[in-house]
Amino acid sequence: MRKNMLAWLAIILLAITGIIGYQAFAESEESAEVGVLPGKRAAELQLQDLQGNAVHINAAQDQRIYVLNFWATWCPPCQGEMPELNEFAQENKDKVSFYAVNIQESANEVSDFMRKHNYTMPVLLDKDGDNADAYHVQGIPTTIMIDKSGIIQYRKTGAVTKAELEAELAKLAGDR
């Protein structure tokens, strides 16, 4: 009987430890997202285009809607969403500053990929991943839409569709 009681006590203790550990983990994940969730001010970014020119993004100062898609050429979900992102970028270039932000790949690798697939959307390079870190990008693809005031209005980790982006853009334009 004493062995059964000790076994039950051990199970209860493990369960309590698990619950406390989960709560601490959930709180740390939540606090890590401050400033990168919808409703928070977007971070300024310093990137390079494929020609090596410096590009500074400050949505609040620029008074433009930005869509940033963090991706890599080796990422299958990123590859899958690219045709629709390319269409969205071309069809909305007068309304939105769209950038496919490649993480930690060379300009040659990215240029070859874009040329091979005939993609024409603007690409920026985040060579060391610092800009992705500023947005707490944990997985790719991650897409972020920022309004003209520099406030993040949409964030999705995982493949995004053209229809999803158009719906979010319509919300920002007041076309609900």
TIRO-547545 format. One record per residue: y, z, x of N, C-alpha, C in turn. Coordinates in steps of 0.2 Angstrom, whole numbers, plus 5000, padded with zeros to 4 digits. Layout:
<pts>
PT    nY    nZ    nX   caY   caZ   caX    cY    cZ    cX
PT     Y     Z     X     Y     Z     X     Y     Z     X
...
</pts>
This chain:
<pts>
PT    nY    nZ    nX   caY   caZ   caX    cY    cZ    cX
PT  4994  5000  5004  5000  5000  5000  5006  5000  5004
PT  5006  5004  5010  5012  5004  5014  5013  4997  5017
PT  5008  4993  5019  5009  4987  5022  5012  4982  5017
PT  5010  4983  5010  5013  4978  5005  5020  4980  5005
PT  5022  4986  5005  5029  4989  5004  5033  4986  5010
PT  5030  4986  5016  5034  4984  5022  5035  4976  5022
PT  5030  4973  5019  5030  4966  5018  5036  4964  5013
PT  5036  4967  5008  5041  4966  5003  5048  4968  5006
PT  5049  4973  5009  5055  4975  5012  5057  4969  5017
PT  5053  4967  5021  5054  4962  5026  5057  4955  5022
PT  5053  4953  5017  5055  4948  5013  5062  4948  5010
PT  5064  4954  5007  5070  4956  5004  5076  4955  5010
PT  5074  4958  5015  5079  4958  5021  5080  4951  5023
PT  5075  4947  5024  5076  4940  5026  5080  4936  5021
PT  5079  4938  5014  5083  4934  5009  5090  4936  5009
PT  5092  4943  5010  5099  4945  5011  5102  4942  5017
PT  5099  4942  5022  5101  4939  5028  5103  4931  5027
PT  5098  4928  5024  5099  4921  5023  5105  4920  5018
PT  5106  4924  5013  5112  4923  5009  5118  4924  5012
PT  5119  4929  5016  5125  4931  5020  5126  4925  5025
PT  5121  4923  5028  5122  4918  5033  5124  4911  5030
PT  5122  4910  5024  5124  4904  5021  5131  4904  5018
PT  5133  4910  5016  5140  4911  5014  5145  4910  5020
PT  5143  4913  5026  5147  4912  5032  5148  4905  5034
PT  5142  4901  5033  5142  4894  5035  5146  4890  5030
PT  5146  4892  5024  5150  4888  5019  5157  4889  5020
PT  5159  4896  5021  5166  4897  5022  5169  4894  5029
PT  5165  4893  5034  5167  4890  5040  5168  4883  5039
PT  5163  4879  5035  5164  4872  5033  5170  4871  5029
PT  5172  4876  5025  5178  4875  5020  5184  4876  5025
PT  5184  4880  5029  5190  4882  5033  5191  4876  5038
PT  5186  4873  5040  5186  4867  5045  5189  4861  5042
PT  5189  4861  5035  5192  4855  5031  5199  4856  5030
PT  5202  4861  5031  5209  4862  5029  5213  4857  5033
PT  5217  4853  5029  5222  4848  5032  5218  4841  5032
PT  5212  4840  5030  5209  4834  5030  5206  4832  5023
PT  5207  4837  5018  5205  4835  5011  5210  4833  5007
PT  5208  4829  5001  5213  4827  4997  5218  4833  4995
PT  5225  4831  4995  5230  4835  4993  5233  4838  5000
PT  5230  4837  5005  5233  4840  5012  5237  4834  5015
PT  5241  4836  5020  5245  4831  5024  5241  4828  5029
PT  5242  4821  5029  5237  4817  5034  5240  4818  5041
PT  5235  4818  5046  5237  4819  5053  5240  4812  5055
PT  5245  4813  5060  5247  4807  5063  5242  4804  5068
PT  5242  4798  5069  5236  4795  5074  5240  4791  5079
PT  5236  4791  5085  5238  4787  5091  5232  4783  5092
PT  5232  4776  5091  5226  4772  5092  5228  4766  5096
PT  5223  4761  5097  5225  4755  5101  5222  4749  5096
PT  5225  4744  5096  5222  4738  5093  5217  4735  5098
PT  5214  4729  5096  5209  4726  5100  5212  4722  5106
PT  5219  4722  5106  5222  4719  5112  5225  4724  5117
PT  5224  4730  5115  5226  4736  5119  5233  4738  5118
PT  5236  4736  5113  5243  4738  5111  5242  4745  5107
PT  5247  4750  5109  5247  4756  5106  5249  4755  5098
PT  5246  4759  5094  5248  4759  5087  5248  4766  5085
PT  5254  4768  5082  5256  4775  5079  5256  4775  5072
PT  5252  4779  5069  5251  4779  5061  5254  4786  5059
PT  5259  4785  5055  5262  4791  5052  5264  4789  5045
PT  5260  4790  5040  5260  4788  5033  5267  4790  5030
PT  5268  4797  5031  5274  4799  5027  5281  4796  5030
PT  5281  4795  5036  5287  4791  5039  5287  4784  5037
PT  5281  4781  5037  5281  4774  5036  5282  4772  5028
PT  5281  4777  5024  5281  4775  5017  5277  4770  5015
PT  5271  4770  5017  5265  4765  5015  5259  4769  5013
PT  5255  4765  5009  5249  4768  5008  5244  4766  5013
PT  5240  4770  5016  5235  4769  5021  5228  4770  5019
PT  5224  4765  5021  5217  4766  5020  5214  4766  5027
PT  5210  4771  5029  5207  4772  5036  5200  4772  5035
PT  5196  4768  5038  5189  4768  5038  5186  4769  5045
PT  5183  4775  5046  5180  4776  5052  5173  4774  5052
PT  5172  4770  5058  5165  4766  5058  5163  4765  5065
PT  5157  4762  5066  5154  4760  5072  5150  4753  5071
PT  5150  4749  5076  5146  4743  5075  5138  4744  5074
PT  5136  4750  5077  5129  4751  5077  5126  4755  5070
PT  5131  4756  5066  5130  4760  5060  5128  4756  5054
PT  5121  4756  5052  5119  4752  5046  5124  4753  5040
PT  5125  4759  5037  5129  4759  5031  5136  4756  5033
PT  5139  4757  5039  5145  4754  5040  5145  4746  5040
PT  5140  4743  5043  5139  4736  5042  5138  4734  5035
PT  5135  4738  5031  5134  4736  5024  5140  4735  5020
PT  5145  4740  5021  5151  4740  5018  5156  4735  5020
PT  5155  4732  5026  5161  4728  5029  5163  4722  5025
PT  5158  4718  5022  5161  4713  5018  5166  4715  5013
PT  5164  4720  5009  5169  4722  5004  5175  4725  5006
PT  5175  4729  5012  5181  4731  5015  5185  4725  5017
PT  5182  4720  5020  5186  4715  5023  5190  4711  5017
PT  5186  4710  5011  5189  4708  5005  5195  4712  5003
PT  5194  4718  5002  5199  4723  5000  5205  4723  5004
PT  5204  4723  5011  5210  4723  5015  5214  4716  5014
PT  5210  4711  5014  5214  4704  5013  5218  4704  5006
PT  5214  4706  5001  5217  4705  4994  5223  4710  4993
PT  5223  4716  4997  5228  4721  4996  5233  4722  5002
PT  5233  4717  5006  5237  4718  5012  5245  4719  5011
PT  5247  4717  5005  5254  4718  5003  5256  4725  5000
PT  5250  4728  4998  5251  4735  4995  5249  4741  5000
PT  5244  4739  5004  5241  4744  5008  5240  4742  5016
PT  5241  4747  5020  5240  4746  5027  5233  4748  5028
PT  5228  4743  5029  5221  4745  5030  5219  4744  5037
PT  5215  4749  5039  5213  4749  5046  5206  4751  5047
PT  5202  4747  5050  5195  4749  5051  5195  4752  5058
PT  5194  4759  5058  5195  4763  5065  5188  4764  5068
PT  5187  4760  5073  5181  4760  5077  5181  4766  5081
PT  5175  4770  5081  5175  4776  5085  5171  4775  5092
PT  5174  4776  5097  5170  4776  5104  5167  4770  5106
PT  5169  4764  5104  5166  4758  5107  5171  4754  5110
PT  5169  4749  5115  5174  4745  5118  5177  4740  5114
PT  5183  4737  5116  5186  4732  5113  5182  4726  5113
PT  5178  4724  5118  5174  4718  5118  5168  4719  5113
PT  5165  4725  5113  5160  4725  5108  5162  4724  5101
PT  5168  4727  5099  5171  4727  5093  5173  4720  5091
PT  5176  4717  5096  5179  4710  5095  5173  4705  5093
PT  5168  4706  5097  5162  4702  5096  5159  4703  5090
PT  5158  4709  5087  5156  4710  5081  5160  4707  5075
PT  5166  4708  5076  5171  4706  5071  5171  4698  5070
PT  5171  4695  5076  5170  4687  5077  5164  4685  5074
PT  5158  4688  5076  5152  4686  5074  5151  4686  5066
PT  5154  4690  5063  5154  4691  5055  5160  4688  5052
PT  5165  4685  5055  5171  4682  5053  5175  4687  5049
PT  5175  4693  5051  5179  4698  5048  5186  4698  5051
PT  5191  4698  5046  5198  4698  5048  5203  4704  5047
PT  5200  4709  5045  5203  4715  5043  5206  4718  5050
PT  5211  4722  5050  5214  4725  5056  5209  4730  5058
PT  5208  4730  5065  5204  4735  5068  5208  4739  5073
PT  5207  4746  5073  5210  4750  5078  5204  4753  5082
PT  5205  4755  5088  5200  4759  5092  5202  4766  5094
PT  5197  4770  5092  5198  4777  5094  5193  4779  5099
PT  5195  4777  5105  5190  4776  5111  5187  4783  5113
PT  5191  4789  5112  5188  4795  5114  5186  4799  5108
PT  5187  4797  5102  5185  4800  5096  5190  4806  5094
PT  5196  4806  5097  5201  4812  5095  5204  4811  5088
PT  5205  4805  5086  5208  4803  5080  5203  4805  5074
PT  5197  4803  5075  5191  4805  5071  5191  4813  5070
PT  5191  4816  5076  5191  4823  5076  5197  4826  5072
PT  5203  4823  5072  5209  4826  5069  5207  4826  5061
PT  5203  4821  5059  5201  4821  5052  5195  4824  5050
PT  5192  4827  5055  5185  4831  5055  5180  4826  5052
PT  5180  4820  5055  5175  4815  5053  5168  4817  5056
PT  5164  4819  5051  5157  4822  5054  5152  4817  5053
PT  5153  4811  5049  5148  4806  5049  5152  4800  5047
PT  5148  4794  5049  5152  4788  5047  5147  4783  5043
PT  5150  4779  5039  5157  4778  5038  5161  4784  5034
PT  5167  4785  5036  5171  4789  5032  5178  4786  5030
PT  5179  4786  5024  5185  4782  5022  5190  4787  5019
PT  5197  4786  5021  5202  4790  5019  5208  4786  5016
PT  5210  4788  5010  5216  4785  5007  5222  4790  5007
PT  5228  4787  5010  5234  4792  5011  5239  4789  5007
PT  5243  4793  5003  5248  4790  4999  5255  4789  5003
PT  5260  4786  5000  5266  4785  5003  5270  4791  5006
PT  5268  4797  5003  5271  4803  5006  5267  4806  5011
PT  5262  4803  5013  5258  4806  5019  5252  4811  5017
PT  5251  4811  5010  5246  4815  5008  5239  4812  5007
PT  5234  4815  5009  5227  4812  5008  5226  4812  5000
PT  5224  4807  4997  5222  4807  4990  5215  4805  4989
PT  5211  4803  4994  5204  4801  4993  5201  4801  5000
PT  5195  4804  5000  5191  4804  5006  5183  4804  5004
PT  5180  4799  5007  5173  4799  5006  5169  4798  5012
PT  5164  4801  5013  5159  4800  5019  5153  4797  5016
PT  5151  4791  5019  5146  4786  5016  5149  4780  5014
PT  5145  4775  5013  5148  4768  5011  5152  4768  5005
PT  5158  4765  5005  5162  4764  5000  5162  4757  4997
PT  5164  4756  4991  5164  4749  4988  5171  4747  4987
PT  5172  4740  4987  5179  4738  4985  5181  4740  4978
PT  5176  4741  4973  5178  4743  4967  5181  4751  4967
PT  5178  4755  4971  5180  4762  4972  5187  4762  4975
PT  5188  4758  4980  5195  4758  4983  5200  4755  4978
PT  5198  4750  4975  5203  4747  4970  5205  4752  4964
PT  5200  4756  4962  5201  4761  4957  5206  4767  4960
PT  5205  4769  4966  5209  4774  4969  5216  4771  4970
PT  5217  4765  4972  5223  4762  4973  5227  4761  4967
PT  5223  4760  4961  5226  4759  4955  5229  4766  4953
PT  5226  4772  4954  5228  4778  4953  5235  4780  4956
PT  5235  4778  4963  5241  4779  4967  5247  4775  4964
PT  5245  4769  4961  5251  4765  4959  5252  4766  4952
PT  5249  4771  4949  5250  4773  4942  5247  4769  4937
PT  5243  4765  4938  5239  4760  4934  5233  4763  4931
PT  5233  4769  4930  5227  4772  4927  5225  4769  4921
</pts>
